[in-house]
Amino acid sequence: MSYKIVVDSCCELPEKYKKDPHFEIVPLGLEVGDYRIMDDEHFNQKEFLEQVASCPQCPRSSCPSPESYRQAFESEAEHIYVVTLSGNLSGSYNSAMVGRQMYLEEDESKQIYVMDSCSASCGETQLALLAASLEEQGLSFEEVVSRLEAFRSEMNTYFVLDNLETLRKNGRLSNLKAWVAGALNIKPVMGATPEGTICQLGQARGMTKALDYMVNEIVKRTKECEKKILSIAHCNCPERAKQVKEKLEKLAKFKDIRIVDTAGVSTMYANNGGVIVAV
Protein backbone atom coordinates (compact mmCIF):
# COMPACT_ATOMS: atom_id res chain seq x y z
CA MET A 1 0.00 0.00 0.00
CA SER A 2 1.87 3.06 -1.25
CA TYR A 3 -0.67 5.68 -0.25
CA LYS A 4 -3.21 6.45 2.45
CA ILE A 5 -6.05 8.97 2.69
CA VAL A 6 -6.80 10.26 6.20
CA VAL A 7 -9.99 12.28 6.72
CA ASP A 8 -11.79 13.68 9.73
CA SER A 9 -15.30 12.44 10.41
CA CYS A 10 -16.96 15.39 8.73
CA CYS A 11 -16.04 13.67 5.46
CA GLU A 12 -18.90 11.58 4.08
CA LEU A 13 -17.23 8.51 2.60
CA PRO A 14 -19.39 6.10 0.58
CA GLU A 15 -19.67 2.72 2.32
CA LYS A 16 -17.24 0.86 0.08
CA TYR A 17 -14.45 3.31 0.90
CA LYS A 18 -15.00 2.94 4.65
CA LYS A 19 -13.83 -0.67 4.24
CA ASP A 20 -10.92 0.23 1.94
CA PRO A 21 -7.55 0.01 3.78
CA HIS A 22 -6.35 3.05 1.86
CA PHE A 23 -8.75 5.20 3.93
CA GLU A 24 -8.90 6.04 7.63
CA ILE A 25 -11.40 8.27 9.42
CA VAL A 26 -10.26 10.23 12.48
CA PRO A 27 -13.38 11.02 14.56
CA LEU A 28 -14.41 14.32 16.11
CA GLY A 29 -16.28 14.45 19.40
CA LEU A 30 -19.91 15.58 19.57
CA GLU A 31 -21.64 17.24 22.50
CA VAL A 32 -25.29 18.20 23.08
CA GLY A 33 -25.72 19.38 26.65
CA ASP A 34 -24.65 16.42 28.82
CA TYR A 35 -24.84 14.01 25.88
CA ARG A 36 -21.34 13.23 24.56
CA ILE A 37 -20.33 10.77 21.85
CA MET A 38 -17.61 10.19 19.27
CA ASP A 39 -18.45 10.62 15.60
CA ASP A 40 -17.38 7.11 14.65
CA GLU A 41 -18.95 3.91 13.33
CA HIS A 42 -21.22 3.79 16.39
CA PHE A 43 -22.86 7.16 15.63
CA ASN A 44 -26.66 6.93 15.80
CA GLN A 45 -28.16 9.69 13.68
CA LYS A 46 -31.74 9.29 14.92
CA GLU A 47 -30.69 9.44 18.57
CA PHE A 48 -28.43 12.42 17.95
CA LEU A 49 -31.14 14.40 16.15
CA GLU A 50 -33.53 13.74 19.02
CA GLN A 51 -30.96 15.08 21.48
CA VAL A 52 -30.40 18.22 19.36
CA ALA A 53 -34.15 18.86 19.09
CA SER A 54 -34.75 18.53 22.84
CA CYS A 55 -31.73 20.50 24.08
CA PRO A 56 -31.86 24.33 24.27
CA GLN A 57 -28.06 24.49 24.09
CA CYS A 58 -26.15 24.59 20.84
CA PRO A 59 -24.61 21.26 19.77
CA ARG A 60 -20.82 21.39 19.60
CA SER A 61 -17.97 19.41 18.15
CA SER A 62 -14.42 18.90 19.39
CA CYS A 63 -11.60 18.35 16.94
CA PRO A 64 -9.40 15.23 16.95
CA SER A 65 -6.21 15.44 18.98
CA PRO A 66 -2.83 15.76 17.23
CA GLU A 67 -2.00 12.33 18.68
CA SER A 68 -5.02 10.83 16.91
CA TYR A 69 -3.69 12.10 13.61
CA ARG A 70 -0.14 10.99 14.43
CA GLN A 71 -1.36 7.46 15.03
CA ALA A 72 -3.27 7.51 11.73
CA PHE A 73 0.00 8.19 9.92
CA GLU A 74 1.51 4.97 11.25
CA SER A 75 1.24 2.70 8.23
CA GLU A 76 3.25 1.26 5.38
CA ALA A 77 2.05 4.02 3.06
CA GLU A 78 4.75 6.21 1.56
CA HIS A 79 2.34 8.99 0.55
CA ILE A 80 -0.28 10.26 3.02
CA TYR A 81 -2.96 12.81 2.17
CA VAL A 82 -5.05 14.36 4.94
CA VAL A 83 -8.32 16.18 4.22
CA THR A 84 -9.98 18.16 7.01
CA LEU A 85 -13.05 20.32 7.32
CA SER A 86 -12.61 24.07 6.94
CA GLY A 87 -10.12 25.63 9.34
CA ASN A 88 -12.64 28.45 9.78
CA LEU A 89 -15.17 25.99 11.22
CA SER A 90 -12.99 23.67 13.27
CA GLY A 91 -9.52 23.15 14.74
CA SER A 92 -9.21 19.82 12.89
CA TYR A 93 -6.79 21.23 10.28
CA ASN A 94 -4.46 22.73 12.90
CA SER A 95 -4.57 19.50 14.89
CA ALA A 96 -3.62 17.50 11.79
CA MET A 97 -0.71 19.85 11.10
CA VAL A 98 0.62 19.36 14.64
CA GLY A 99 0.15 15.60 14.28
CA ARG A 100 2.13 15.70 11.04
CA GLN A 101 5.00 17.57 12.70
CA MET A 102 4.99 15.09 15.60
CA TYR A 103 5.18 12.13 13.23
CA LEU A 104 7.89 13.56 10.98
CA GLU A 105 10.07 14.28 14.00
CA GLU A 106 10.25 10.52 14.48
CA ASP A 107 10.09 9.33 10.87
CA GLU A 108 11.05 11.52 7.92
CA SER A 109 10.63 8.76 5.33
CA LYS A 110 7.00 9.57 4.51
CA GLN A 111 5.52 12.40 2.49
CA ILE A 112 2.49 13.82 4.31
CA TYR A 113 0.25 16.54 2.92
CA VAL A 114 -2.47 18.12 5.06
CA MET A 115 -5.24 19.91 3.14
CA ASP A 116 -7.76 22.35 4.58
CA SER A 117 -10.76 21.53 2.39
CA CYS A 118 -12.20 25.06 2.88
CA SER A 119 -15.43 23.07 2.87
CA ALA A 120 -17.08 20.27 4.83
CA SER A 121 -19.09 17.08 4.38
CA CYS A 122 -19.18 15.99 0.73
CA GLY A 123 -16.72 18.76 -0.17
CA GLU A 124 -14.16 16.73 1.77
CA THR A 125 -15.43 13.61 0.01
CA GLN A 126 -14.65 15.15 -3.36
CA LEU A 127 -11.05 15.87 -2.39
CA ALA A 128 -10.42 12.56 -0.64
CA LEU A 129 -11.68 10.44 -3.52
CA LEU A 130 -9.83 12.58 -6.03
CA ALA A 131 -6.57 12.01 -4.13
CA ALA A 132 -7.12 8.26 -4.28
CA SER A 133 -7.98 8.38 -7.98
CA LEU A 134 -4.85 10.38 -8.83
CA GLU A 135 -2.68 7.98 -6.84
CA GLU A 136 -4.23 5.01 -8.64
CA GLN A 137 -3.31 6.70 -11.93
CA GLY A 138 0.33 6.62 -10.84
CA LEU A 139 0.90 10.36 -10.43
CA SER A 140 3.75 11.56 -8.25
CA PHE A 141 3.11 12.91 -4.75
CA GLU A 142 3.89 16.46 -5.91
CA GLU A 143 1.54 16.19 -8.89
CA VAL A 144 -1.29 14.83 -6.75
CA VAL A 145 -0.89 17.74 -4.32
CA SER A 146 -0.87 20.24 -7.19
CA ARG A 147 -4.01 18.74 -8.74
CA LEU A 148 -5.79 18.68 -5.38
CA GLU A 149 -5.06 22.35 -4.77
CA ALA A 150 -6.23 23.27 -8.26
CA PHE A 151 -9.46 21.30 -7.76
CA ARG A 152 -10.10 22.92 -4.37
CA SER A 153 -9.75 26.41 -5.87
CA GLU A 154 -12.56 25.63 -8.33
CA MET A 155 -14.81 23.54 -6.07
CA ASN A 156 -18.06 25.02 -4.80
CA THR A 157 -20.16 23.85 -1.85
CA TYR A 158 -23.87 24.58 -1.49
CA PHE A 159 -26.49 23.68 1.09
CA VAL A 160 -30.12 24.22 2.00
CA LEU A 161 -31.34 23.79 5.57
CA ASP A 162 -34.85 22.74 6.46
CA ASN A 163 -34.26 23.46 10.14
CA LEU A 164 -32.56 26.67 11.29
CA GLU A 165 -32.37 25.84 15.00
CA THR A 166 -28.66 25.02 15.04
CA LEU A 167 -27.84 28.27 13.24
CA ARG A 168 -29.98 30.13 15.77
CA LYS A 169 -28.42 28.37 18.76
CA ASN A 170 -24.83 29.02 17.64
CA GLY A 171 -25.48 32.72 17.03
CA ARG A 172 -25.31 32.69 13.23
CA LEU A 173 -28.97 33.67 13.04
CA SER A 174 -30.83 35.94 15.47
CA ASN A 175 -33.96 34.73 17.24
CA LEU A 176 -36.03 37.28 15.30
CA LYS A 177 -34.66 36.22 11.90
CA ALA A 178 -35.14 32.56 12.77
CA TRP A 179 -38.72 33.22 13.87
CA VAL A 180 -39.53 35.24 10.75
CA ALA A 181 -37.95 32.61 8.51
CA GLY A 182 -39.95 29.89 10.26
CA ALA A 183 -43.21 31.81 10.18
CA LEU A 184 -42.85 32.64 6.49
CA ASN A 185 -41.35 29.24 5.58
CA ILE A 186 -38.25 30.94 4.16
CA LYS A 187 -35.30 28.64 3.48
CA PRO A 188 -31.83 30.16 3.04
CA VAL A 189 -29.62 28.84 0.25
CA MET A 190 -26.08 28.80 1.59
CA GLY A 191 -22.59 28.28 0.26
CA ALA A 192 -18.93 28.34 1.24
CA THR A 193 -16.54 31.19 0.45
CA PRO A 194 -13.07 30.38 -0.99
CA GLU A 195 -11.74 30.78 2.57
CA GLY A 196 -14.16 28.17 3.91
CA THR A 197 -16.60 30.44 5.74
CA ILE A 198 -20.39 30.26 5.36
CA CYS A 199 -22.23 32.75 3.14
CA GLN A 200 -25.83 33.13 1.99
CA LEU A 201 -26.42 32.88 -1.76
CA GLY A 202 -30.14 33.52 -1.68
CA GLN A 203 -33.43 32.36 -0.21
CA ALA A 204 -36.80 31.05 -1.25
CA ARG A 205 -40.16 30.34 0.32
CA GLY A 206 -40.51 26.62 0.84
CA MET A 207 -38.05 23.77 0.54
CA THR A 208 -38.91 22.88 -3.04
CA LYS A 209 -38.23 26.38 -4.32
CA ALA A 210 -35.06 26.64 -2.25
CA LEU A 211 -33.72 23.40 -3.71
CA ASP A 212 -34.65 24.62 -7.21
CA TYR A 213 -32.72 27.83 -6.51
CA MET A 214 -29.71 25.82 -5.38
CA VAL A 215 -29.84 23.52 -8.40
CA ASN A 216 -29.99 26.47 -10.79
CA GLU A 217 -27.03 28.11 -9.03
CA ILE A 218 -25.02 24.90 -9.31
CA VAL A 219 -25.67 24.55 -13.02
CA LYS A 220 -24.99 28.24 -13.65
CA ARG A 221 -21.70 28.26 -11.74
CA THR A 222 -20.30 24.89 -12.84
CA LYS A 223 -18.19 24.83 -16.00
CA GLU A 224 -17.85 21.69 -18.13
CA CYS A 225 -20.37 19.70 -16.10
CA GLU A 226 -19.77 16.60 -18.21
CA LYS A 227 -16.25 16.36 -16.75
CA LYS A 228 -17.35 16.82 -13.13
CA ILE A 229 -18.34 14.36 -10.42
CA LEU A 230 -20.92 15.86 -8.06
CA SER A 231 -21.58 14.73 -4.48
CA ILE A 232 -24.83 15.15 -2.55
CA ALA A 233 -25.01 14.61 1.21
CA HIS A 234 -28.36 14.57 3.00
CA CYS A 235 -29.37 14.48 6.63
CA ASN A 236 -32.10 11.87 7.04
CA CYS A 237 -33.86 12.76 3.75
CA PRO A 238 -32.87 10.31 1.00
CA GLU A 239 -35.89 11.10 -1.18
CA ARG A 240 -35.04 14.80 -1.10
CA ALA A 241 -31.46 14.03 -2.17
CA LYS A 242 -32.79 11.84 -4.98
CA GLN A 243 -35.01 14.70 -6.15
CA VAL A 244 -32.02 17.07 -6.23
CA LYS A 245 -30.09 14.51 -8.29
CA GLU A 246 -32.98 14.19 -10.75
CA LYS A 247 -33.34 17.98 -11.06
CA LEU A 248 -29.63 18.31 -11.80
CA GLU A 249 -29.73 15.53 -14.39
CA LYS A 250 -32.53 17.32 -16.25
CA LEU A 251 -30.50 20.53 -16.53
CA ALA A 252 -26.94 19.25 -17.04
CA LYS A 253 -24.99 16.10 -17.80
CA PHE A 254 -22.50 15.34 -15.03
CA LYS A 255 -19.88 12.61 -15.24
CA ASP A 256 -21.35 11.08 -12.10
CA ILE A 257 -23.51 12.03 -9.11
CA ARG A 258 -22.94 10.39 -5.70
CA ILE A 259 -25.43 10.43 -2.81
CA VAL A 260 -24.35 9.85 0.80
CA ASP A 261 -26.00 10.26 4.20
CA THR A 262 -24.42 12.63 6.70
CA ALA A 263 -22.33 11.34 9.56
CA GLY A 264 -22.19 13.05 12.97
CA VAL A 265 -20.52 16.41 12.38
CA SER A 266 -22.40 17.11 9.16
CA THR A 267 -25.64 16.04 10.84
CA MET A 268 -24.93 18.62 13.53
CA TYR A 269 -24.47 21.40 10.97
CA ALA A 270 -27.17 20.37 8.47
CA ASN A 271 -29.78 19.25 11.01
CA ASN A 272 -32.77 17.13 10.06
CA GLY A 273 -33.67 17.53 6.37
CA GLY A 274 -30.59 19.46 5.26
CA VAL A 275 -29.02 18.88 1.83
CA ILE A 276 -25.39 19.62 0.92
CA VAL A 277 -23.86 19.58 -2.57
CA ALA A 278 -20.22 19.88 -3.64
CA VAL A 279 -18.87 20.00 -7.18
TACORWO-V982689 format. One record per backbone hydrogen bond with DSSP energy under -1.0 kcal/mol. CO is the residue of the C=O (numbers start at 1). NH is the residue of the N-H. Records with the same first field share a line. If there is no record, write none. Layout:
CO: NH, NH
This chain:
2: 78, 79
4: 81
5: 24
6: 83
7: 26
8: 11
11: 13
14: 17, 18
20: 23
22: 5
24: 7
26: 9
28: 39
29: 62
30: 37
31: 60
32: 35
35: 32
37: 30
38: 40
40: 43
44: 48
45: 49
46: 50
47: 51
48: 52
49: 53
50: 54
51: 55
60: 31
62: 29
65: 69
66: 70
67: 71
68: 72
69: 73
71: 74
73: 75
78: 111
79: 4
80: 113
81: 6
82: 115
83: 8
84: 117
86: 89, 90
91: 95
92: 96
93: 97
94: 98
95: 99
96: 100
97: 101
98: 102
99: 103
100: 104
101: 105
103: 106, 107
111: 80
113: 82
115: 84
119: 86
120: 123
121: 125
122: 126
123: 127
124: 128
125: 129
126: 130
127: 131
128: 132
129: 133
130: 134
131: 135
132: 136
133: 137
134: 139
135: 138
140: 144
141: 145
142: 146
143: 147
144: 148
145: 149
146: 150
147: 151
148: 152
149: 153
151: 154, 155
156: 279
157: 192
158: 277
159: 190
160: 275
164: 168
165: 169
166: 170
167: 172, 173
168: 171
174: 178
175: 179
176: 180
177: 181
178: 182
179: 183
180: 184
181: 186
185: 206
187: 204
189: 201, 202
190: 159
191: 199
193: 196
197: 193
199: 191
202: 189
204: 187
206: 210
207: 211
208: 212
209: 213
210: 214
211: 215
212: 216
213: 217
214: 218
215: 219
216: 220
217: 221
218: 222
224: 227
225: 228, 255
228: 255, 256
230: 258
231: 278
232: 260
233: 276
234: 262
235: 273
237: 241
238: 242
239: 243
240: 244
241: 245
242: 246
243: 247
244: 248
245: 249
246: 250
247: 251
248: 252
256: 230
258: 232
260: 234
263: 267
264: 268
265: 269
266: 270
267: 271
271: 274
274: 235
275: 160
276: 233
277: 158
278: 231
